[in-house]
């Protein structure tokens, strides 16, 4: 896939957090078509940024139940216990405790800087908890040269070889010019904390897993991926590692590469509250990789499955918004499913090229002020199956909106505006299929050019739901097209442009005129659906087993 380097944006961030159980959107009222102009969405975020003042007071370590050693400016915590850190240290905190020891580090207005190794380096313990105490500001600075290649050094400003939990009601800012920001070779969990991490490689990395349950997180990668897992071996409980789970709080990611890269799966679900995720990649993050021609700039990239059950995720990406690979071999003998499941929450995204740069992409359907997409950059791409059963999806711009080998729509509200195909069932491991059994699907592509509103390289089957699709007026480029057949036996299908449709059951063709530009309202079984056509299309064809007017 061909990528391009684009204008760097100076961006500062901010977010507000919320709390892990599934919650599904049950709202059945339909809304108008896609949201505001994609051309307006590359603006910088200007809400309150997370910041912390560095302290200059004398450094101290105190503990009532632990033990530590001090050699110059290196403090080594050697046993389980709680350790309070306060003041400025130009040096290092090392944890080298017993295999079963649990260590708690309380940051109570601490600034720790180190230019030779990780400022906080955890060599051994069962688990470590780093807590920023309420109403305190804390800073960790990793000032090592980026040219260092010593494998004995820690791989992040905070580096751990055990489970690591970051928590507290205070503020922690981590700055690194060397490798990663916070990195553990085991599980990383974030709770309550107001946390900002900036690093040249991965901002937050848990090799086994990353979980955010609450708090406020800003992850900035100036040259790599934002939040990442790496391992896919099997835990003692028989679970494949490598998941990223966001089940509360607020997470904003600015990444030169992928915002989230999960070695296994990614999940958004609701705990005490619903999560809010905001993603900027590539040029939209303000950072681009030096290897922009080959680097991935995806919003969420996984080797197995994406599950969005609740919350909101907003993406401005220079590559696929959501992407699931198929066929990756895991240690448990299973292979990556390449599946994306959306059953609740809200997904909003723009995938397009700024400053009218395209790399082979195409102009939008007419309302985006000349913005163009990057060729091959899809809104949602699943190598295997895409299942939409709930929630709301708004794809304001993408090269192709929804793409998967098999696409199943059974619920929710989905709005797609794309510059090539709006919905595409592509070739893959199985016969391509688009199956609509419920929900609402509204698709926009240009009335001109080699584009299809809905395109299946196999079959299209509709047995329920309401579908409105737009596109050109020929059998070579159409509002709906399939290599096999387009069949509807129940539900409502409105085609603005060309489409060869076969009907069955009680479905009849209804005479309507909805293809002119402007606002239209159609009533299906007493429910009104209002939508806007940015362009005029060649004709209207409506098929339904319900009362339509």
TITIMAR-257275 format. One record per residue (C-alpha): x, y, z. Coordinates in steps of 0.2 Angstrom, whole numbers, plus 2048, in hexadecimal, padded with zeros to 3 digits. Example, Ala and Ser with C-alpha at 12.3 -4.5 7.8 and 13.67 -1.06 7.14 Angstrom:
83E7EA827/8447FB824/
***
This chain:
800800800/8078117FB/80881E809/80D830808/81583C815/80A84B818/80B85C821/81085B833/80386283F/807869850/7FA86185B/7F786186D/7EA856876/7DD853882/7D1848888/7C5844896/7C283289D/7B68268A3/7B580F8AA/7B27ED8A3/7A27E689D/7997E688C/78C7F2888/7827F3878/77A80286F/7677FE86E/76280F866/75780B857/75381D852/75C821841/76583183F/76B83B830/779836825/78C838828/793845833/79C855830/7A8858821/7B884D822/7C285C81C/7BF86482D/7C5856837/7D7858836/7D7867842/7E2866851/7DA861862/7DB87086D/7D486A87E/7DD86A88E/7EE86188C/7F585589A/80485E8A2/80F85D8B1/81C8688B9/82D8618BD/8328638CF/8438698D5/8418648E7/84D8588F0/8498458EB/8448388F8/83E8268F9/835821909/82D81090D/82580891C/8257F6917/8327F5909/8457F6907/8507FF8FB/8628028F7/86A8128F1/87A8138E7/87D8258E1/86E82A8D8/8678188D5/85A8128E1/8567FF8E1/8467F98E9/84A7E78EE/83A7E18F7/8277E28F6/8207F28FE/81A8038FA/8278108F6/8238238F5/82D82D8E9/82E8408EA/83984E8E3/84684F8D4/8518408D0/85E8408C2/86182E8C3/85781D8C3/84A8138CD/84E8008CB/8427F38D2/84B7E28D5/8407D98E1/83A7C78E4/8307BD8D7/8217BE8E2/8237D08E8/8167DD8E4/81E7EF8E4/8147FF8E5/81D80F8DF/81481F8E4/81882F8DB/81583D8E6/81B84C8DC/82A8448D4/8358478C5/84183A8C0/84D83C8B1/85A8308AA/86683189B/86E82089D/86081489F/84D8138A3/84981F8B1/83E8128B9/8448008B5/83B7F18BC/8477E18BB/83D7D58C6/82D7D48D0/81C7CC8CF/8137DC8CB/8177EE8CD/80B7FD8CF/81080E8CB/80381B8D3/80382E8D0/7FB8348E0/7EC8408E0/7F08528DC/80284F8D8/80C8528C8/8198468C3/8258458B4/8308378AD/83E83C8A1/848830897/85583A88F/86082C887/86782E876/85C826869/86C81F861/86F813870/86E80186C/8737F887C/8677E987F/8697EA892/8617FB893/84F7FD897/8447FE887/83980C88E/83981B89A/82F80F8A5/8357FE8A2/82F7EE8AB/8317DB8AA/8217D78B3/80F7DC8B4/80E7EF8B5/7FF7FA8BB/7FF80D8B9/7F28158C4/7EE8248CF/7E48348CF/7F383F8CC/7FC8438BC/80A83A8B4/8148418A4/82083589C/82C83C88F/839831886/845834877/84A822878/840814872/82F81187B/82681B888/81F80E894/8237FC890/8207EC89A/8247DB893/8147D589C/8037DD89F/8007F08A0/7F17F78A8/7EC8098AA/7DF80F8B7/7D98208BC/7E98288B8/7EB8388AE/7FA8338A3/80383A894/81183088B/81C83687D/82882B875/831829864/82C816863/81D80F86C/81581A879/80C80C883/8127FA881/80C7EA88A/8147DB882/8067D0889/7F87DD88A/7F37EF88C/7E37F3896/7DB80489A/7CD8038A6/7CC8168AB/7D58268AB/7DC83289E/7E982C892/7F2835884/7FF82A87B/80A83386E/816829863/821835858/82882784E/81E817850/80E80F857/804816865/7FF807870/8057F686C/8057E4872/8127D786B/8107C5873/8037B886D/8087A9878/7FB7A1883/7F97A6895/7F779A8A4/7E479C8A2/7E5796890/7E27A8889/7EC7AE87A/7F67BE87F/7F77CE875/7E77D7878/7E37EA87A/7D47ED885/7CC7FE887/7BE7FD894/7BD80E89B/7C581F89B/7CB82988D/7D9825881/7E0831874/7EE82B869/7FA83485D/804828853/81182A845/80C817841/7FD80D847/7F3814856/7EF80385D/7F87F3858/7F27E4860/7FC7D385E/7EB7CA861/7DB7D4864/7D47E5868/7C47E8873/7BA7F7878/7AD7F4885/7A57FD894/7AA7FB8A6/7A58088B3/7A38148A4/7A5813891/7B681688A/7BA82487E/7C8822871/7CF82F865/7DC82A858/7E783484C/7F482B841/801831834/7FF84382F/7F084683A/7FB84284A/80784F846/814841843/819836835/825828834/83582A82A/83081B821/82082281B/81F81880B/81D807814/81880B826/80680782B/7FB815832/7EC80C837/7E1811845/7DE80084D/7E87F1846/7E67DF84D/7EC7CE848/7DB7C684D/7CC7CF852/7C57E0856/7B67E1862/7AD7F2865/79F7F0871/79D801879/7A481287A/7AA81E86C/7B981D861/7BD82B855/7CB829848/7D483483C/7E0828833/7EC828824/7E8815822/7DA809826/7D080F835/7CD7FE83C/7D67EF835/7D77DC839/7E37D0831/7DE7BE82D/7E97AE82F/7F67B383C/7FC7A3845/7FB7A3858/803798865/7F2790869/7F1789858/7E4795852/7E57A1844/7E07B4844/7CE7B683F/7CF7C7837/7BE7CB83F/7B77DC844/7A77DC84F/79E7EC852/78F7EA85E/78E7FA867/79680B86A/79A81885C/7A881784F/7AC827846/7BA829839/7C283282B/7CF82A820/7D5836813/7E484080D/7E7852813/7EC860808/7E48587F8/7F284B7F8/7EC83A7F2/7F982D7ED/7ED8257E1/7DD8287EB/7CD8307E4/7C383F7E7/7B483E7F4/7A283D7EF/7A18507EE/79F8587FF/7B1857806/7B98677FE/7C585D7F3/7CB851800/7D28417F9/7D5830801/7E5826801/7E38177F5/7DF8077FF/7DC81080F/7CB808815/7C080E823/7BD7FD82A/7C77EE823/7C57DC829/7CE7CE820/7C17C2826/7B07C782C/7A97D8831/7997D783C/78F7E6840/7817E384C/77F7F3856/786804859/78981284D/796813840/79A824836/7A8822829/7A9834822/7B7830815/7C1821810/7C7819800/7BB80A804/7B080C812/7AC7FA818/7B77EC811/7B77D9816/7B67C880F/7A57C6817/79A7D581D/78B7D2829/7807E082E/7737DC83A/7707EC844/7777FD849/77880C83E/78680D831/78A81C826/79781A819/79F82780D/7AD820802/7B78257F3/7B88147EB/7AC8067F1/7A180B800/79E7F8805/7A97EB7FE/7A97D8800/7BA7D37FA/7C27C37F6/7C97B9805/7C97A980D/7B67A680A/7AA7AB7FC/7A77BE7FD/7967C2805/78C7D180B/77D7CC816/7717D981D/7657D3829/7617E3833/7677F4838/76980382D/777806820/779816816/786816809/78D8257FE/7998247EF/79B8307E1/78E82E7D2/79D82F7C6/7AC8247C3/7B18127C7/7A98117D8/79B8067E0/79080A7EE/78F7F77F4/79A7EB7EB/79B7D87EE/7A77CD7E5/79B7BF7EA/7897C27EF/77E7CF7F8/76F7C8802/7637D380C/7567CC817/7537DB822/7587EC827/7587FC81D/766800810/768810806/77680F7F9/77C81C7EC/78881A7DD/78A81C7CA/77D8177BE/7848097B4/7877F67B6/79A7F97B6/7998057C4/7898057CF/7808097DF/7807F67E2/7897E97D9/78E7D67DC/7987CA7D2/78A7BD7D7/7797C47DB/7707D27E5/7627CA7EE/7557D27FA/7477C7802/7437D3810/7477E4816/7497F480C/7567F87FF/7578097F7/76380B7E8/76881C7E2/7708187D1/7728087C8/76F7F77D0/7697E67C9/75F7DF7D8/7557CE7DA/7467CE7E6/73E7C07EF/7317BD7FD/7257CC7FE/7317D97F8/72A7E57EB/7327F37E1/72B8047E7/72B8147DD/7348227E5/73F8307E0/74D8337EC/75C8357E0/75E8487DF/76A8527E9/7648597F9/75A852808/74E844807/74383B813/73C829811/73082081D/73280E81F/724805829/721816832/73381A836/73A82982D/74C829826/75383A821/76383B817/76C84780B/7738447FA/78284F7F6/78084B7E4/7728467D8/7718347D3/76A82C7C3/75A8247CA/75281C7D9/74D80A7DC/7458047EC/7417F27F1/7387EE801/72C7E280A/7267F1815/71C800812/72780D80A/72381F806/
***
